């Protein structure tokens, strides 16, 4: 990523806003078309899969297309020893951009469907099995994203990540929020995709725990990344030492 930090933070804000607008907007649309819960979830999940895949493909080259604080933190944590990837300044810019963008996306979706712009959700999601679902969904997401990077398959991210989220909509009890910024944003809309403010904190805790589990699984499966070692400045007769080496 060669873009400036400001441009990357903007990409994270725009991507997070668009993602939440897709999730919330499709939820509003389908509830106005049918009362069948299965059809509602199917339509919402399909819109999310397509929207997320497009956003990753479009904005990935700019910012990495995290749109998710736990993805940003996990990427920073795994790269901190190598000197590559995100640094603390990047994280400090990405996290608020993602959260503000997610809130803006929920408000935008409500505006497009003539709903109150800020109406706290009354959709209670406070139950242990839902928190377990969030832990599982987030752990799988982190394992997938970091595993793709570790095995040199990051170019599959638009399809792989979107496909995983689509599947997790259906196999997790929580319908796979798996994203603290999106969770906060969805508290601002009292629609199909909303989450009551009182339910947000436990979801965030489950997502953080899931991210830690995903990191642990990634290390167990793929091993730790080795730090980059830079060779000393070569003498005139030692040109082979001029380039950085990776063991």
FENJOBEL-V236962 format. One record per helix or strand. SS is the DSSP state (h for helix, s for strand). FROM is the first residue (numbers start at 1). LEN is the number of residues. If there is no record, write none. Layout:
BEGIN
ss=SS from=FROM len=LEN
ss=SS from=FROM len=LEN
END
This chain:
BEGIN
ss=h from=5 len=29
ss=h from=37 len=27
ss=h from=69 len=11
ss=h from=88 len=25
ss=h from=128 len=23
ss=h from=154 len=18
ss=h from=180 len=7
ss=h from=197 len=26
ss=s from=229 len=1
ss=h from=239 len=3
ss=s from=245 len=1
END
